[in-house]
């Protein structure tokens, strides 16, 4: 873990309240992140905020952050001007991609997207194409959706790639877009195709997904998770 500083270099608004923020951190080469780890912002005495890394390369990393107006922290970060420097710590966390070529499924909700996307991206960079990869993601409505092009591009790295996005407020039923929740994707037929599962999102989703996976025979040691 490094105590360091990082500077905002680019900012892109993905939805009405979700931002993609890229930072430069020269110190990062001293202790490189693992796919799935997070950064801690030290915004003020007693005010620390942790955000998962969505991607990283060289001396830069990218975060995907939801701006919640009534919370302390995210408005300070999302409203910052390009060129703003923050103090913080990185890399942190144990929710990391396992170093193997097993068939994997990544399930996320909201900005729990960031670590599972980073893990899937990390798996694509290993130089080996896995037989099967699934990426399952939930947001409330179409206006909350983001990174579809990036996910589809990611899928080209794998022999077999399934991408399904769930919406709780849309009456959608297509191959790639469906109504309701990510836990609906967990069925005996699908579970039999994957060996490892990575879950990140609300406590309710993580708990429900873990219970369904274990009931369908997935060993606890093959389920990796983080909740917020």
C-alpha positions as CSV (number, residue, x, y, z in Angstrom):
1,X,0.0,0.0,0.0
2,X,1.3,3.5,-0.9
3,X,0.5,6.8,0.6
4,X,0.6,9.0,-2.4
5,X,-1.0,11.7,-4.5
6,X,-2.9,11.4,-7.8
7,X,-4.1,14.1,-10.2
8,X,-7.3,14.1,-12.2
9,X,-6.4,14.1,-15.9
10,X,-9.7,13.5,-17.7
11,X,-13.4,13.5,-16.6
12,X,-16.4,12.1,-18.6
13,X,-20.0,12.1,-17.5
14,X,-21.4,8.7,-18.3
15,X,-25.0,9.2,-17.0
16,X,-26.8,12.0,-15.1
17,X,-25.0,10.9,-11.9
18,X,-22.1,8.5,-12.9
19,X,-18.6,9.8,-13.9
20,X,-15.6,8.3,-15.4
21,X,-12.5,9.8,-13.8
22,X,-8.9,9.1,-14.8
23,X,-5.9,10.0,-12.6
24,X,-2.2,10.1,-13.1
25,X,-0.1,8.6,-10.2
26,X,3.6,8.2,-10.9
27,X,4.1,6.3,-7.6
28,X,1.8,3.5,-8.8
29,X,4.7,1.7,-10.5
30,X,6.2,1.1,-7.0
31,X,3.2,-1.1,-6.1
32,X,1.0,-2.0,-9.0
33,X,-2.7,-2.8,-8.4
34,X,-4.3,-6.1,-8.8
35,X,-7.5,-6.3,-10.8
36,X,-10.3,-5.7,-8.3
37,X,-8.5,-3.5,-5.8
38,X,-9.5,0.0,-4.8
39,X,-8.2,3.5,-4.0
40,X,-8.7,5.4,-0.8
41,X,-9.2,9.2,-1.0
42,X,-8.2,11.2,2.0
43,X,-10.4,14.2,1.5
44,X,-10.2,15.9,4.9
45,X,-9.4,14.8,8.5
46,X,-11.8,12.0,9.2
47,X,-13.2,12.0,5.7
48,X,-11.9,9.1,3.7
49,X,-13.7,7.5,0.7
50,X,-12.9,4.2,-1.1
51,X,-13.6,3.6,-4.8
52,X,-12.8,0.5,-6.9
53,X,-10.4,0.8,-9.8
54,X,-12.2,0.2,-13.2
55,X,-9.0,0.0,-15.2
56,X,-5.3,0.9,-15.0
57,X,-2.2,1.1,-17.2
58,X,1.2,2.5,-16.7
59,X,1.0,5.4,-14.3
60,X,-2.7,6.0,-14.6
61,X,-6.0,4.5,-13.2
62,X,-9.6,5.1,-14.0
63,X,-12.6,5.1,-11.6
64,X,-16.3,5.0,-12.2
65,X,-18.1,6.9,-9.4
66,X,-21.7,7.7,-8.7
67,X,-22.2,11.2,-7.5
68,X,-24.6,11.2,-4.6
69,X,-25.5,14.8,-3.8
70,X,-26.5,14.2,-0.1
71,X,-23.4,12.3,0.7
72,X,-20.0,13.8,1.7
73,X,-17.3,12.7,-0.5
74,X,-18.5,11.8,-4.0
75,X,-19.5,15.4,-4.9
76,X,-16.1,16.6,-3.9
77,X,-14.5,14.1,-6.2
78,X,-16.9,14.2,-9.2
79,X,-17.1,18.1,-9.2
80,X,-13.3,18.5,-9.1
81,X,-11.7,20.3,-12.0
82,X,-9.2,18.5,-14.3
83,X,-5.8,19.1,-12.7
84,X,-7.0,18.7,-9.1
85,X,-4.6,16.6,-7.0
86,X,-5.8,14.4,-4.2
87,X,-4.0,12.6,-1.4
88,X,-4.8,9.0,-0.8
89,X,-3.7,5.4,-0.6
90,X,-3.5,2.6,-3.1
91,X,-3.7,-0.3,-3.9
92,X,-6.1,-1.7,-1.3
93,X,-8.4,-4.7,-1.0
94,X,-8.5,-8.5,-1.3
95,X,-11.4,-8.9,-3.8
96,X,-9.0,-9.7,-6.7
97,X,-9.0,-11.7,-9.9
98,X,-7.6,-15.2,-9.4
99,X,-4.5,-16.1,-11.4
100,X,-5.9,-19.0,-13.6
101,X,-7.7,-19.5,-16.9
102,X,-10.9,-21.0,-15.5
103,X,-14.3,-20.1,-17.0
104,X,-15.5,-17.0,-15.0
105,X,-18.7,-15.1,-14.4
106,X,-18.8,-11.5,-13.3
107,X,-22.0,-10.1,-11.7
108,X,-22.4,-6.5,-10.7
109,X,-25.0,-3.9,-9.8
110,X,-24.7,-0.1,-10.1
111,X,-21.2,1.2,-9.7
112,X,-20.3,-2.3,-8.3
113,X,-19.6,-2.5,-12.0
114,X,-16.1,-1.1,-11.6
115,X,-14.2,-4.0,-9.9
116,X,-15.9,-6.8,-11.9
117,X,-15.2,-4.9,-15.1
118,X,-11.6,-4.5,-14.0
119,X,-11.3,-8.2,-13.2
120,X,-12.8,-9.2,-16.6
121,X,-10.5,-6.7,-18.3
122,X,-7.6,-8.2,-16.4
123,X,-8.6,-11.7,-17.5
124,X,-8.6,-10.6,-21.1
125,X,-5.0,-9.4,-20.8
126,X,-3.6,-12.7,-19.7
127,X,-2.8,-13.8,-23.2
128,X,-5.0,-16.9,-22.9
129,X,-8.6,-17.0,-24.2
130,X,-10.9,-18.6,-21.7
131,X,-13.5,-21.0,-23.0
132,X,-16.4,-19.1,-21.3
133,X,-16.8,-15.7,-19.8
134,X,-20.1,-14.1,-18.7
135,X,-20.7,-10.5,-17.6
136,X,-24.0,-9.8,-16.0
137,X,-24.9,-6.3,-14.8
138,X,-27.9,-4.4,-13.4
139,X,-29.1,-0.7,-13.4
140,X,-32.5,0.8,-12.9
141,X,-33.3,2.1,-16.4
142,X,-31.9,2.7,-19.8
143,X,-30.8,6.2,-18.8
144,X,-28.5,4.6,-16.2
145,X,-26.7,2.3,-18.6
146,X,-23.1,3.0,-19.5
147,X,-20.0,1.3,-20.9
148,X,-21.9,-1.0,-23.3
149,X,-19.3,-0.4,-26.2
150,X,-16.4,-1.1,-23.8
151,X,-18.0,-4.4,-22.6
152,X,-18.7,-5.6,-26.1
153,X,-15.1,-4.7,-27.1
154,X,-13.9,-6.7,-24.1
155,X,-15.9,-9.7,-25.2
156,X,-13.9,-10.0,-28.4
157,X,-11.0,-11.2,-26.3
158,X,-12.7,-14.4,-25.3
159,X,-13.7,-17.6,-27.2
160,X,-17.2,-17.4,-25.7
161,X,-18.6,-14.3,-24.1
162,X,-22.1,-13.7,-22.7
163,X,-23.2,-10.2,-21.8
164,X,-26.6,-9.6,-20.2
165,X,-27.8,-6.3,-18.7
166,X,-30.8,-6.3,-16.4
167,X,-33.2,-3.3,-15.9
168,X,-35.7,-3.1,-13.0
169,X,-37.6,-0.3,-14.6
170,X,-37.8,-1.3,-18.2
171,X,-40.1,-3.8,-20.0
172,X,-37.2,-5.3,-22.0
173,X,-36.8,-8.9,-23.1
174,X,-34.0,-9.5,-25.6
175,X,-30.9,-11.6,-25.7
176,X,-28.8,-8.9,-24.2
177,X,-31.3,-6.8,-22.2
178,X,-33.8,-8.2,-19.7
179,X,-36.2,-7.0,-17.1
180,X,-35.7,-7.5,-13.3
181,X,-32.5,-8.5,-11.5
182,X,-29.1,-10.2,-12.0
183,X,-30.0,-13.0,-9.7
184,X,-32.5,-14.1,-12.3
185,X,-29.6,-15.0,-14.5
186,X,-28.5,-17.7,-12.0
187,X,-30.0,-20.9,-13.2
188,X,-28.8,-24.6,-13.1
189,X,-28.2,-24.5,-16.9
190,X,-26.0,-21.4,-16.8
191,X,-24.2,-22.2,-13.5
192,X,-23.0,-25.5,-14.9
193,X,-21.0,-23.6,-17.6
194,X,-18.7,-21.5,-15.2
195,X,-16.2,-22.4,-12.5
196,X,-15.6,-19.1,-10.7
197,X,-18.0,-16.3,-9.8
198,X,-17.2,-12.7,-8.9
199,X,-20.0,-10.6,-7.3
200,X,-20.0,-6.9,-6.4
201,X,-23.0,-4.7,-5.5
202,X,-25.6,-4.2,-2.8
203,X,-25.5,-6.5,0.3
204,X,-29.0,-7.8,-0.7
205,X,-27.8,-8.8,-4.2
206,X,-24.5,-10.3,-3.0
207,X,-26.3,-12.4,-0.3
208,X,-29.0,-13.6,-2.7
209,X,-26.5,-14.5,-5.4
210,X,-24.2,-16.4,-3.0
211,X,-27.1,-18.4,-1.7
212,X,-28.4,-19.3,-5.1
213,X,-24.9,-20.3,-6.4
214,X,-24.2,-22.4,-3.3
215,X,-27.6,-24.1,-3.6
216,X,-26.8,-25.0,-7.2
217,X,-23.5,-26.6,-6.1
218,X,-20.9,-23.9,-6.5
219,X,-18.3,-24.3,-3.7
220,X,-17.8,-21.3,-1.4
221,X,-14.1,-21.1,-2.4
222,X,-15.1,-20.4,-6.0
223,X,-17.3,-17.4,-5.1
224,X,-15.5,-14.1,-4.6
225,X,-17.4,-11.1,-3.5
226,X,-17.5,-7.5,-2.2
227,X,-20.5,-5.5,-1.1
228,X,-21.1,-1.8,-0.5
